[in-house]
Amino acid sequence: MSATASLRLPPLPTVRDLVRLYRLRAIKQLSQNFLMDERITDKIVKTAGYLRNHYVCEVGPGPGGITRSIINRKPKKLIVVEKDNRFLPTLELLKESSAGHVDVEIEIGDILTYNFEKGFNEIPKHNWYEAPPPLHIIGNLPFSVSTYLIVKWLKEISLKTSAWAYGRTSMTLTFQKEVAERIVAAVADKQRCRLSLMCQTWCDVEHKFTIPGKAFVPKPDVDVGL
Ligand SMILES: C[S@@+](CC[C@H](N)C(=O)[O-])C[C@H]1O[C@@H](n2cnc3c(N)ncnc32)[C@H](O)[C@@H]1O
């Protein structure tokens, strides 16, 4: 396909397809709550800022709702890291439809051990105090790993390694709403805790908006903060 042809992505699987293909009831342990509303996935991706010709890592793409919104913003390269290989066929389809427009790489594996310096080795390293590098991490994180993952990433930020070897790489992430509130809680706020201190020591944090639990399939018991 030539670079000027228009980008036509296949439709997202329907909720019915998801239930049939991925046995929704059986996969709670991987925190699989999917966003199937394009307006919400577009809003999440818009929050990440300018992506055209930039590099993006998406954590836990699942059936690819957020992935489609990212691809539509035409980054130079998108690496999706997904632990559950049942999503491979759906993600392969998205990769094929994006060929010639966006370089999509699918990594079936655990984000906790993902090597950013290998995946994004073509990005030039930026001085920490200069403008941030053209690399963004975006994810509707699995609740089962989100706090552990953020603490691991904070350590990497402090050491300027992994995704932060390139400079001040931005993250646009979802958390259980209460966790998002704790991350941004100011001094004297009743939600202020160790997590607030750790996150605010190493990052500029913002709670951009809340996504109601009912926007997810299946619906989690909690709302979600971005
Ligand atoms: C909350 S779902 C979000 C799916 C999709 N991004 C969406 O918004 O519809 C979390 C996704 O992360 C995946 N996942 C869970 N643990 C993971 C891990 N350690 N590394 C990579 N992906 C993981 C799950 O399989 C699932 O697809």
The ligand as an SDF file (V2000), in Angstrom:
LIG
                    3D

 27 29  0  0  0  0  0  0  0  0999 V2000
   -8.0120   -3.1080   31.2940 C   0  0  0  0  0  0  0  0  0  0  0  0
   -7.5820   -4.0980   29.8870 S   0  0  0  0  0  0  0  0  0  0  0  0
   -7.5070   -2.8490   28.6460 C   0  0  0  0  0  0  0  0  0  0  0  0
   -7.6310   -3.3620   27.2210 C   0  0  0  0  0  0  0  0  0  0  0  0
   -7.7010   -2.2750   26.1360 C   0  0  0  0  0  0  0  0  0  0  0  0
   -6.5430   -1.4020   26.1670 N   0  0  0  0  0  0  0  0  0  0  0  0
   -8.9500   -1.4430   26.2680 C   0  0  0  0  0  0  0  0  0  0  0  0
   -8.8560   -0.3150   26.7790 O   0  0  0  0  0  0  0  0  0  0  0  0
  -10.0140   -1.9280   25.8840 O   0  0  0  0  0  0  0  0  0  0  0  0
   -5.9090   -4.4580   30.2700 C   0  0  0  0  0  0  0  0  0  0  0  0
   -5.1390   -5.2360   29.2020 C   0  0  0  0  0  0  0  0  0  0  0  0
   -3.8110   -5.4550   29.6720 O   0  0  0  0  0  0  0  0  0  0  0  0
   -3.4240   -6.8080   29.4360 C   0  0  0  0  0  0  0  0  0  0  0  0
   -2.4260   -7.1440   30.4570 N   0  0  0  0  0  0  0  0  0  0  0  0
   -2.6370   -7.5870   31.7290 C   0  0  0  0  0  0  0  0  0  0  0  0
   -1.4790   -7.7340   32.3910 N   0  0  0  0  0  0  0  0  0  0  0  0
   -0.4930   -7.3690   31.5120 C   0  0  0  0  0  0  0  0  0  0  0  0
    0.9270   -7.2880   31.5940 C   0  0  0  0  0  0  0  0  0  0  0  0
    1.5750   -7.6030   32.7220 N   0  0  0  0  0  0  0  0  0  0  0  0
    1.6200   -6.8940   30.4910 N   0  0  0  0  0  0  0  0  0  0  0  0
    0.9670   -6.5660   29.3350 C   0  0  0  0  0  0  0  0  0  0  0  0
   -0.3780   -6.6080   29.2090 N   0  0  0  0  0  0  0  0  0  0  0  0
   -1.0970   -7.0020   30.2760 C   0  0  0  0  0  0  0  0  0  0  0  0
   -4.7050   -7.5950   29.5320 C   0  0  0  0  0  0  0  0  0  0  0  0
   -4.5970   -8.8300   28.8530 O   0  0  0  0  0  0  0  0  0  0  0  0
   -5.6880   -6.6120   28.8920 C   0  0  0  0  0  0  0  0  0  0  0  0
   -5.7330   -6.7880   27.5000 O   0  0  0  0  0  0  0  0  0  0  0  0
  1  2  1  0
  2  3  1  0
  2 10  1  0
  3  4  1  0
  4  5  1  0
  5  6  1  0
  5  7  1  0
  7  8  2  0
  7  9  1  0
 10 11  1  0
 11 12  1  0
 11 26  1  0
 12 13  1  0
 13 14  1  0
 13 24  1  0
 14 15  1  0
 14 23  1  0
 15 16  2  0
 16 17  1  0
 17 18  1  0
 17 23  2  0
 18 19  1  0
 18 20  2  0
 20 21  1  0
 21 22  2  0
 22 23  1  0
 24 25  1  0
 24 26  1  0
 26 27  1  0
M  CHG  2   2   1   9  -1
M  END
$$$$
